[in-house]
């Protein structure tokens, strides 16, 4: 891309509402760290609700920790790819976080 390309000129900035910054400073952290923090700060708050069944952040973290340990015992390591073959239900969320927690890639 050349320095004079339309992308470099950032024409979309002219369409931002007043007060909307060009850049947003956000915390750079891994997704499992957000769960850890939420479980620590809001352990009894509902994290998930599916068809009348609710899970608190504490319970979700416990499920994720158990499944992450299980995956590690199965030999799943950092950098491995692990497929989640589930519909969007609570165990799918648990699996996703557990895979990320051990450093694998969820596919």
Secondary structure, DSSP 8 states (H G I E B T S, - for coil): --TTSHHHHTGGGGGS-TT--SS-------HHHHHHHHHHH-TTSEEEEETTEEEEHHHHHHHHHHHHHHHHHTT--TT-EE---S-SSHHHHHHHHHHHHTT-EE-
